[in-house]
Structure formats: C-alpha cells, structure tokens
Amino acid sequence: MAQIQFRGKIEIIYNFDDTPAYSRIKIPKLERKHCDMHAFRMHRKYGSYANSDLFPSMLARIKTDTFNGKEYLRLDQVPECVTVDSSGFLAVVSFEV
C-alpha cells in the first residue's frame, strides 16, 4: 500500500460564546513530496503513472475521494482510512491508498 502524509497546524473553531466548537486541519494540494514514491512506483494501480505528468491529477482525485471534496479535515469527523497524530506542534495526517 502506498502512503500519503502531510503536516498541518490544528485550528480551533469557536462558537459565538467563545466555547470551542471543533478543531480542523487545512488539507493542502497533494504533491509528490507528500507521497512515498517508491511505494507508488510499485503499486499495481498507480505504478505506471507515478513518474508521468498525469500523477498530480491522480493525487487530486485521491484527495477528493478520501476527504469528500472538503478543504478542511475536522478532527471529530476523521474518515476511517485516515490517521491523525496531534502529539507535536504540527499534526501529522497520513493515509494509505
């Protein structure tokens, strides 16, 4: 399985009465630097496209499918295939395709 990983700062969204409503992380545009390229080159579905000019659009499709087209990942609504490590200053979000 090929892994995609990115880092992001956790933002806390507040209600009108200054109580925390939820936390979220901005999902960046996925690029080659976010991917384990060796695993993508060996992947049966993406292997033939890993070094081509079609790969960025395939990453955009993976992002849309995984996060349902959203630009932010709410930490209370994380999809099953996504893991979030928020132990450091920046949260590490990783998932496999």
Residue pairs with C-beta under 8 A, 6 or more apart in sequence:
1 39
1 43
1 96
1 97
2 35
2 36
2 39
2 40
2 42
2 43
2 46
2 96
2 97
3 35
3 36
3 39
3 94
3 95
3 96
3 97
4 30
4 34
4 35
4 36
4 59
4 62
4 94
4 95
4 96
4 97
5 34
5 36
5 92
5 93
5 94
6 27
6 28
6 30
6 34
6 92
6 93
6 94
7 90
7 91
7 92
7 93
8 25
8 26
8 27
8 28
8 73
8 90
8 91
8 93
9 25
9 26
9 89
9 90
9 91
10 23
10 24
10 25
10 75
10 86
10 91
11 23
11 24
11 25
11 26
12 20
12 22
12 23
13 20
13 21
13 22
13 23
13 24
14 20
14 21
15 21
22 74
22 75
22 76
23 74
23 75
23 76
24 72
24 73
24 74
24 75
25 72
25 73
25 75
25 84
25 91
25 93
26 71
26 72
26 73
27 63
27 67
27 70
27 71
27 72
27 73
27 93
28 34
29 60
29 63
30 59
30 60
30 62
30 63
31 56
31 59
32 55
32 56
32 59
34 59
35 59
37 50
40 46
40 47
40 50
40 55
41 47
41 50
41 51
43 50
43 97
46 55
46 58
46 97
49 55
49 58
62 97
66 79
66 81
66 82
66 95
66 97
67 73
67 79
67 82
68 79
73 82
73 84
73 93
75 84
75 86
78 84
79 95
81 95
81 96
82 93
82 94
82 95
83 93
83 94
83 95
84 91
84 92
84 93
85 91
85 92
85 94
